């Protein structure tokens, strides 16, 4: 260690671990704790060494501002409390702010349609994940809402497109349809139906008229082929 290191440690001990008679009646050690660690304690007790706010530009600005000083939009400052205490206070205020919008939005949402996609056995202990890859797209030009998704298990080579009008009172034809990729990329009709079978890894709307999909070759071998395809929605 250099002399500079020793001096640094000595100054630290001198500053933070002097006896503090004014703290003798308080719970805990009879010396000032390290000033960073006290902010991280998950306690409601006051800080042993609160910060000195004298000369702080923000506090001086608030003190001189008649309007901001009493503003309900400013989060109150607790100079005697730890960060954990302030965090709990802020979480409580945020929850209170979000409760009213949640109630209003929740009451305004209602079921427009119920569609059975699959059935599972009631005896199964855990419900398998059969619904995958949902992607939403809102076509503002036609006032249509689309949902892209895939179903696992037996229909892994299919992608489903659900279409609904944004006005729930209106009906659109072909509300849901499935596009099956399967072996549509075979070079000839002589190829086996299982030789080049593809499943969908991901799908998104590219624009109002085009769907982009990432396909994967389903055969169990090294170097599986990946294909990026763009399909017209029509």
GROMACS elastic network, one bead per residue, 0.5 to 0.9 nm:
[ bonds ]
;  ai    aj funct       b0    kb
    1     4     6  0.80218   500
    1     5     6  0.60407   500
    1     6     6  0.68899   500
    2     5     6  0.52315   500
    2     6     6  0.65362   500
    2     7     6  0.87298   500
    3     6     6  0.51006   500
    3     7     6  0.61130   500
    3     8     6  0.85373   500
    4     7     6  0.51128   500
    4     8     6  0.61355   500
    4     9     6  0.87612   500
    5     8     6  0.50591   500
    5     9     6  0.63222   500
    5    10     6  0.86023   500
    6     9     6  0.52417   500
    6    10     6  0.60896   500
    6    11     6  0.85596   500
    7    10     6  0.50378   500
    7    11     6  0.60272   500
    7    12     6  0.84923   500
    8    11     6  0.52219   500
    8    12     6  0.61954   500
    8    13     6  0.87712   500
    9    12     6  0.50326   500
    9    13     6  0.62541   500
    9    14     6  0.85591   500
   10    13     6  0.52159   500
   10    14     6  0.60866   500
   10    15     6  0.85782   500
   11    14     6  0.50266   500
   11    15     6  0.60432   500
   11    16     6  0.85537   500
   12    15     6  0.52611   500
   12    16     6  0.60804   500
   12    17     6  0.80018   500
   12    34     6  0.89215   500
   13    16     6  0.54247   500
   13    17     6  0.53131   500
   13    18     6  0.75067   500
   14    17     6  0.58687   500
   14    18     6  0.59499   500
   15    18     6  0.64825   500
   15    32     6  0.83736   500
   16    19     6  0.89435   500
   16    31     6  0.71523   500
   16    32     6  0.52300   500
   16    33     6  0.61789   500
   16    34     6  0.60136   500
   16    35     6  0.79018   500
   17    20     6  0.85058   500
   17    30     6  0.85687   500
   17    31     6  0.51796   500
   17    32     6  0.55974   500
   17    33     6  0.70047   500
   17    34     6  0.82155   500
   18    30     6  0.85081   500
   18    31     6  0.57273   500
   18    32     6  0.69496   500
   19    23     6  0.86243   500
   19    30     6  0.59991   500
   19    32     6  0.76138   500
   20    23     6  0.55907   500
   20    24     6  0.71030   500
   20    30     6  0.59670   500
   20    31     6  0.53746   500
   20    32     6  0.71109   500
   21    24     6  0.53067   500
   21    25     6  0.84369   500
   21    30     6  0.73129   500
   21    31     6  0.84508   500
   22    25     6  0.73538   500
   22    26     6  0.84599   500
   22    30     6  0.87330   500
   23    26     6  0.52939   500
   23    27     6  0.82156   500
   23    28     6  0.88402   500
   23    29     6  0.83215   500
   23    30     6  0.59660   500
   23    31     6  0.74824   500
   23    32     6  0.87271   500
   23    48     6  0.84188   500
   24    27     6  0.79439   500
   24    28     6  0.87036   500
   24    29     6  0.82119   500
   24    30     6  0.57833   500
   24    31     6  0.87825   500
   25    30     6  0.88280   500
   26    29     6  0.82435   500
   26    30     6  0.80581   500
   27    30     6  0.85347   500
   28    31     6  0.87791   500
   29    32     6  0.78132   500
   29    33     6  0.80944   500
   31    48     6  0.88233   500
   32    35     6  0.79471   500
   32    48     6  0.64103   500
   32    49     6  0.65909   500
   33    36     6  0.84885   500
   33    37     6  0.73411   500
   33    38     6  0.66388   500
   33    48     6  0.70059   500
   33    49     6  0.74743   500
   34    37     6  0.56677   500
   34    38     6  0.66433   500
   34    49     6  0.85724   500
   35    38     6  0.57100   500
   35    39     6  0.73719   500
   35    48     6  0.85121   500
   35    49     6  0.66253   500
   35    50     6  0.83249   500
   35    51     6  0.86065   500
   36    39     6  0.57813   500
   36    40     6  0.73168   500
   37    40     6  0.53645   500
   37    41     6  0.68918   500
   38    41     6  0.56656   500
   38    47     6  0.64563   500
   38    48     6  0.73422   500
   38    49     6  0.79473   500
   38    82     6  0.67531   500
   38    83     6  0.89102   500
   39    42     6  0.83639   500
   39    47     6  0.74024   500
   39    81     6  0.75134   500
   39    83     6  0.53404   500
   39    84     6  0.74494   500
   40    43     6  0.86781   500
   40    82     6  0.63277   500
   40    83     6  0.60891   500
   40    84     6  0.65005   500
   41    44     6  0.87206   500
   41    82     6  0.66499   500
   41    83     6  0.78487   500
   41    84     6  0.68358   500
   41    85     6  0.89304   500
   42    82     6  0.74321   500
   42    83     6  0.80345   500
   42    84     6  0.52952   500
   42    85     6  0.70814   500
   43    46     6  0.82975   500
   43    81     6  0.85440   500
   43    82     6  0.72859   500
   43    84     6  0.71245   500
   43    85     6  0.68855   500
   44    47     6  0.89342   500
   44    81     6  0.69389   500
   44    82     6  0.74436   500
   44    84     6  0.81649   500
   44    85     6  0.60030   500
   45    48     6  0.87130   500
   45    80     6  0.84010   500
   45    81     6  0.69300   500
   45    82     6  0.80911   500
   45    85     6  0.88977   500
   46    49     6  0.87478   500
   46    50     6  0.80598   500
   46    79     6  0.88028   500
   46    80     6  0.50715   500
   46    81     6  0.51287   500
   46    82     6  0.73813   500
   47    50     6  0.53641   500
   47    51     6  0.88121   500
   47    79     6  0.82870   500
   47    80     6  0.52401   500
   47    81     6  0.55941   500
   47    82     6  0.64969   500
   48    80     6  0.82719   500
   49    52     6  0.89439   500
   49    80     6  0.83335   500
   50    79     6  0.63794   500
   50    80     6  0.55173   500
   50    81     6  0.79265   500
   51    79     6  0.68113   500
   51    80     6  0.79572   500
   52    55     6  0.85527   500
   52    56     6  0.85846   500
   52    79     6  0.87462   500
   53    56     6  0.53927   500
   53    59     6  0.74391   500
   53    79     6  0.83482   500
   54    57     6  0.88285   500
   54    59     6  0.83551   500
   54    60     6  0.84800   500
   55    58     6  0.88294   500
   55    59     6  0.79458   500
   55    60     6  0.70804   500
   56    59     6  0.55333   500
   56    60     6  0.62134   500
   56    61     6  0.86088   500
   57    60     6  0.51248   500
   57    61     6  0.60028   500
   57    62     6  0.86725   500
   58    61     6  0.50226   500
   58    62     6  0.62771   500
   58    63     6  0.85861   500
   59    62     6  0.51134   500
   59    63     6  0.60285   500
   59    64     6  0.86089   500
   60    63     6  0.50145   500
   60    64     6  0.62256   500
   60    65     6  0.86396   500
   61    64     6  0.53358   500
   61    65     6  0.62567   500
   61    68     6  0.89204   500
   62    65     6  0.50928   500
   62    66     6  0.77942   500
   62    67     6  0.86827   500
   62    68     6  0.60903   500
   62    69     6  0.54568   500
   63    66     6  0.74880   500
   63    68     6  0.83993   500
   63    69     6  0.63480   500
   64    68     6  0.87781   500
   64    69     6  0.79732   500
   65    68     6  0.54952   500
   65    69     6  0.59365   500
   65    70     6  0.89964   500
   66    69     6  0.55301   500
   66    70     6  0.71844   500
   67    70     6  0.60012   500
   67    71     6  0.62777   500
   68    72     6  0.84724   500
   68    73     6  0.85230   500
   68    74     6  0.76272   500
   69    72     6  0.88900   500
   69    74     6  0.84121   500
   70    73     6  0.88450   500
   70    74     6  0.83681   500
   71    74     6  0.59164   500
   72    75     6  0.75102   500
   72    76     6  0.87066   500
   74    77     6  0.88460   500
   75    90     6  0.79599   500
   77    86     6  0.82885   500
   78    81     6  0.55487   500
   78    82     6  0.82850   500
   78    85     6  0.88127   500
   78    86     6  0.72347   500
   79    82     6  0.82187   500
   81    84     6  0.81648   500
   81    85     6  0.61774   500
   81    86     6  0.70219   500
   82    85     6  0.53834   500
   82    86     6  0.65519   500
   82    87     6  0.87178   500
   83    86     6  0.50088   500
   83    87     6  0.59347   500
   83    88     6  0.86232   500
   84    88     6  0.62996   500
   84    89     6  0.86741   500
   85    88     6  0.53037   500
   85    89     6  0.63402   500
   85    90     6  0.87403   500
   86    89     6  0.50460   500
   86    90     6  0.61265   500
   86    91     6  0.85878   500
   87    90     6  0.51430   500
   87    91     6  0.61202   500
   87    92     6  0.86272   500
   88    91     6  0.51164   500
   88    92     6  0.62208   500
   88    93     6  0.87535   500
   89    92     6  0.52574   500
   89    93     6  0.64420   500
   89    94     6  0.87884   500
   90    93     6  0.51470   500
   90    94     6  0.61272   500
   90    95     6  0.85630   500
   91    94     6  0.50888   500
   91    95     6  0.60682   500
   91    96     6  0.85210   500
   92    95     6  0.51941   500
   92    96     6  0.62167   500
   92    97     6  0.87207   500
   93    96     6  0.50357   500
   93    97     6  0.62259   500
   93    98     6  0.87497   500
   94    97     6  0.50201   500
   94    98     6  0.62285   500
   94    99     6  0.86172   500
   95    98     6  0.51937   500
   95    99     6  0.60674   500
   96    99     6  0.53331   500
   96   100     6  0.75356   500
   97   100     6  0.66622   500
   97   101     6  0.77877   500
   98   101     6  0.55944   500
   98   102     6  0.61113   500
   98   103     6  0.87288   500
   99   102     6  0.51338   500
   99   103     6  0.62459   500
   99   104     6  0.87786   500
  100   103     6  0.51614   500
  100   104     6  0.62825   500
  100   105     6  0.86179   500
  101   104     6  0.50926   500
  101   105     6  0.59282   500
  101   106     6  0.81994   500
  102   105     6  0.52527   500
  102   106     6  0.57711   500
  102   107     6  0.84779   500
  103   106     6  0.51247   500
  103   107     6  0.62023   500
  103   108     6  0.87088   500
  104   107     6  0.53696   500
  104   108     6  0.63863   500
  105   108     6  0.51430   500
  105   109     6  0.64720   500
  106   109     6  0.55196   500
  106   110     6  0.85240   500
  107   110     6  0.77535   500
  111   114     6  0.74329   500
  112   168     6  0.62569   500
  112   169     6  0.86388   500
  113   168     6  0.87841   500
  116   119     6  0.78228   500
  117   131     6  0.89336   500
  117   151     6  0.87984   500
  118   130     6  0.83866   500
  120   123     6  0.86566   500
  120   124     6  0.78608   500
  120   127     6  0.77412   500
  120   128     6  0.84992   500
  121   124     6  0.58004   500
  121   127     6  0.88566   500
  122   125     6  0.81948   500
  124   127     6  0.66853   500
  124   128     6  0.88361   500
  127   130     6  0.86774   500
  128   131     6  0.89560   500
  129   132     6  0.74400   500
  129   151     6  0.88454   500
  129   152     6  0.75997   500
  130   150     6  0.82628   500
  130   151     6  0.54203   500
  130   153     6  0.68133   500
  131   134     6  0.79549   500
  131   149     6  0.72239   500
  131   150     6  0.62761   500
  131   151     6  0.50535   500
  131   152     6  0.65903   500
  132   149     6  0.59464   500
  132   150     6  0.52664   500
  132   151     6  0.60711   500
  132   152     6  0.71431   500
  133   148     6  0.73195   500
  133   149     6  0.50151   500
  133   150     6  0.59841   500
  133   151     6  0.85671   500
  133   201     6  0.84722   500
  133   202     6  0.68068   500
  133   203     6  0.76108   500
  134   147     6  0.64742   500
  134   148     6  0.53818   500
  134   150     6  0.73795   500
  134   203     6  0.86650   500
  135   146     6  0.81173   500
  135   147     6  0.55821   500
  135   149     6  0.65382   500
  135   203     6  0.74983   500
  135   204     6  0.63699   500
  135   205     6  0.80866   500
  136   145     6  0.74473   500
  136   146     6  0.57575   500
  136   148     6  0.64948   500
  136   204     6  0.82311   500
  136   205     6  0.82471   500
  137   144     6  0.84669   500
  137   145     6  0.59413   500
  137   146     6  0.50550   500
  137   147     6  0.64759   500
  137   148     6  0.82682   500
  137   204     6  0.84138   500
  137   205     6  0.67236   500
  137   207     6  0.89477   500
  137   208     6  0.84651   500
  138   141     6  0.88770   500
  138   142     6  0.89398   500
  138   143     6  0.73344   500
  138   144     6  0.60490   500
  138   146     6  0.62041   500
  138   147     6  0.88676   500
  138   166     6  0.84772   500
  138   208     6  0.85185   500
  139   142     6  0.57431   500
  139   143     6  0.56360   500
  139   144     6  0.51395   500
  139   145     6  0.60883   500
  139   146     6  0.77113   500
  139   207     6  0.86863   500
  139   208     6  0.60916   500
  140   144     6  0.67493   500
  140   145     6  0.83558   500
  140   208     6  0.88737   500
  141   144     6  0.79037   500
  141   208     6  0.83710   500
  142   145     6  0.88884   500
  142   165     6  0.84418   500
  143   164     6  0.88190   500
  143   165     6  0.60611   500
  143   166     6  0.55868   500
  143   167     6  0.76992   500
  144   163     6  0.67414   500
  144   164     6  0.57525   500
  144   166     6  0.55206   500
  144   167     6  0.84640   500
  144   172     6  0.88890   500
  145   162     6  0.81622   500
  145   163     6  0.57397   500
  145   164     6  0.52067   500
  145   165     6  0.59438   500
  145   166     6  0.60326   500
  146   161     6  0.67691   500
  146   162     6  0.55610   500
  146   164     6  0.65164   500
  146   165     6  0.87719   500
  147   160     6  0.80430   500
  147   161     6  0.57775   500
  147   162     6  0.50287   500
  147   163     6  0.66066   500
  147   164     6  0.86938   500
  148   159     6  0.71027   500
  148   160     6  0.57943   500
  148   162     6  0.65492   500
  148   203     6  0.71710   500
  148   204     6  0.73484   500
  148   205     6  0.84000   500
  149   159     6  0.60232   500
  149   160     6  0.53561   500
  149   161     6  0.67526   500
  149   162     6  0.83417   500
  149   202     6  0.89615   500
  149   203     6  0.79467   500
  150   155     6  0.78492   500
  150   156     6  0.69522   500
  150   157     6  0.84258   500
  150   158     6  0.65012   500
  150   160     6  0.58365   500
  150   161     6  0.88484   500
  150   200     6  0.78114   500
  150   202     6  0.89369   500
  151   154     6  0.79041   500
  151   155     6  0.58499   500
  151   156     6  0.60735   500
  151   157     6  0.87515   500
  151   158     6  0.74198   500
  151   159     6  0.74961   500
  151   160     6  0.79214   500
  152   155     6  0.58068   500
  152   157     6  0.86667   500
  152   158     6  0.89817   500
  153   156     6  0.61264   500
  154   157     6  0.82434   500
  155   158     6  0.55086   500
  155   159     6  0.83480   500
  155   180     6  0.84470   500
  155   199     6  0.89294   500
  156   159     6  0.78920   500
  156   180     6  0.89015   500
  156   198     6  0.86961   500
  156   199     6  0.57575   500
  156   200     6  0.71123   500
  157   179     6  0.84158   500
  157   180     6  0.57194   500
  157   181     6  0.56566   500
  157   182     6  0.55352   500
  157   197     6  0.78411   500
  157   198     6  0.60751   500
  157   200     6  0.61762   500
  157   218     6  0.88695   500
  158   178     6  0.61512   500
  158   179     6  0.53963   500
  158   181     6  0.61905   500
  158   182     6  0.76823   500
  158   199     6  0.70859   500
  158   200     6  0.71629   500
  159   177     6  0.85517   500
  159   178     6  0.55986   500
  159   179     6  0.52750   500
  159   180     6  0.65006   500
  159   181     6  0.81561   500
  159   199     6  0.87956   500
  159   200     6  0.70583   500
  159   203     6  0.82873   500
  160   176     6  0.70333   500
  160   177     6  0.57775   500
  160   179     6  0.63093   500
  160   180     6  0.87416   500
  161   175     6  0.81737   500
  161   176     6  0.55949   500
  161   177     6  0.55179   500
  161   178     6  0.62677   500
  161   179     6  0.79515   500
  162   174     6  0.84178   500
  162   175     6  0.57372   500
  162   177     6  0.66853   500
  162   178     6  0.88223   500
  163   172     6  0.75908   500
  163   173     6  0.86614   500
  163   174     6  0.75650   500
  163   176     6  0.60629   500
  163   177     6  0.86765   500
  164   167     6  0.83412   500
  164   168     6  0.77206   500
  164   170     6  0.86552   500
  164   171     6  0.74186   500
  164   172     6  0.65304   500
  164   175     6  0.62596   500
  164   176     6  0.86595   500
  165   168     6  0.61078   500
  165   169     6  0.82115   500
  165   170     6  0.63037   500
  165   171     6  0.65999   500
  165   172     6  0.65269   500
  166   169     6  0.86720   500
  166   170     6  0.81527   500
  167   170     6  0.56876   500
  167   171     6  0.85050   500
  168   171     6  0.74568   500
  171   175     6  0.83027   500
  172   175     6  0.61021   500
  173   176     6  0.85846   500
  174   177     6  0.65175   500
  180   183     6  0.88735   500
  180   184     6  0.85129   500
  180   199     6  0.87164   500
  181   184     6  0.58516   500
  181   185     6  0.80931   500
  181   197     6  0.76768   500
  181   198     6  0.61309   500
  181   199     6  0.68542   500
  181   200     6  0.80201   500
  181   215     6  0.85405   500
  182   185     6  0.80526   500
  182   193     6  0.81951   500
  182   194     6  0.85489   500
  182   196     6  0.77092   500
  182   198     6  0.51829   500
  182   199     6  0.69500   500
  183   186     6  0.56504   500
  183   192     6  0.87902   500
  183   193     6  0.61577   500
  183   194     6  0.73413   500
  183   195     6  0.78242   500
  183   196     6  0.53648   500
  183   198     6  0.63974   500
  184   187     6  0.86479   500
  184   196     6  0.83146   500
  184   197     6  0.79246   500
  184   198     6  0.84333   500
  185   188     6  0.87902   500
  185   196     6  0.71997   500
  185   197     6  0.81674   500
  185   198     6  0.84325   500
  186   189     6  0.71444   500
  186   190     6  0.87520   500
  186   191     6  0.65996   500
  186   192     6  0.86049   500
  186   193     6  0.83173   500
  186   195     6  0.83261   500
  186   196     6  0.62356   500
  186   197     6  0.84567   500
  187   190     6  0.84218   500
  187   191     6  0.73498   500
  188   191     6  0.58075   500
  189   192     6  0.79381   500
  189   193     6  0.87248   500
  190   193     6  0.88029   500
  191   194     6  0.83393   500
  191   195     6  0.67343   500
  191   196     6  0.80496   500
  192   195     6  0.51272   500
  192   196     6  0.75847   500
  193   196     6  0.68088   500
  193   197     6  0.70987   500
  194   197     6  0.56564   500
  194   218     6  0.87688   500
  194   219     6  0.79963   500
  195   218     6  0.88594   500
  195   219     6  0.72902   500
  196   217     6  0.66268   500
  196   218     6  0.74298   500
  196   219     6  0.73610   500
  197   216     6  0.84273   500
  197   217     6  0.58829   500
  197   218     6  0.55451   500
  197   219     6  0.71089   500
  198   215     6  0.60503   500
  198   216     6  0.53480   500
  198   218     6  0.53084   500
  198   219     6  0.83761   500
  198   225     6  0.89672   500
  198   226     6  0.89864   500
  199   214     6  0.85826   500
  199   215     6  0.55480   500
  199   216     6  0.53455   500
  199   217     6  0.65005   500
  199   218     6  0.62715   500
  200   203     6  0.73555   500
  200   213     6  0.68376   500
  200   214     6  0.59381   500
  200   216     6  0.62503   500
  200   217     6  0.89943   500
  201   213     6  0.74608   500
  201   214     6  0.53695   500
  201   215     6  0.55910   500
  201   216     6  0.64207   500
  202   212     6  0.83436   500
  202   213     6  0.56673   500
  202   214     6  0.51970   500
  202   215     6  0.74234   500
  203   211     6  0.70028   500
  203   212     6  0.56353   500
  203   214     6  0.63648   500
  203   215     6  0.89521   500
  204   207     6  0.89900   500
  204   210     6  0.89159   500
  204   211     6  0.58633   500
  204   212     6  0.53948   500
  204   213     6  0.65429   500
  205   208     6  0.71864   500
  205   209     6  0.80956   500
  205   210     6  0.61397   500
  205   212     6  0.59719   500
  205   213     6  0.86438   500
  206   209     6  0.76637   500
  206   210     6  0.53603   500
  206   211     6  0.53433   500
  206   212     6  0.57655   500
  206   230     6  0.80819   500
  207   210     6  0.53761   500
  207   211     6  0.71966   500
  208   211     6  0.83601   500
  208   233     6  0.80160   500
  209   231     6  0.85795   500
  209   232     6  0.58577   500
  209   233     6  0.51981   500
  209   234     6  0.72412   500
  210   230     6  0.64191   500
  210   231     6  0.56291   500
  210   233     6  0.52694   500
  210   234     6  0.83966   500
  211   229     6  0.82999   500
  211   230     6  0.55934   500
  211   231     6  0.51709   500
  211   232     6  0.63204   500
  211   233     6  0.63105   500
  212   228     6  0.72072   500
  212   229     6  0.58004   500
  212   231     6  0.63381   500
  212   232     6  0.88966   500
  213   227     6  0.81415   500
  213   228     6  0.59381   500
  213   229     6  0.53843   500
  213   230     6  0.63197   500
  213   231     6  0.77732   500
  214   226     6  0.69891   500
  214   227     6  0.57308   500
  214   229     6  0.64388   500
  214   230     6  0.89167   500
  215   225     6  0.81764   500
  215   226     6  0.56295   500
  215   227     6  0.50126   500
  215   228     6  0.64155   500
  215   229     6  0.75541   500
  216   224     6  0.68525   500
  216   225     6  0.59315   500
  216   227     6  0.65621   500
  217   220     6  0.85058   500
  217   224     6  0.55363   500
  217   225     6  0.52498   500
  217   226     6  0.65448   500
  217   227     6  0.84175   500
  218   221     6  0.87122   500
  218   224     6  0.75760   500
  218   225     6  0.87009   500
  219   222     6  0.89864   500
  219   224     6  0.73412   500
  220   224     6  0.78461   500
  221   224     6  0.63709   500
  223   226     6  0.89716   500
  231   234     6  0.85224   500
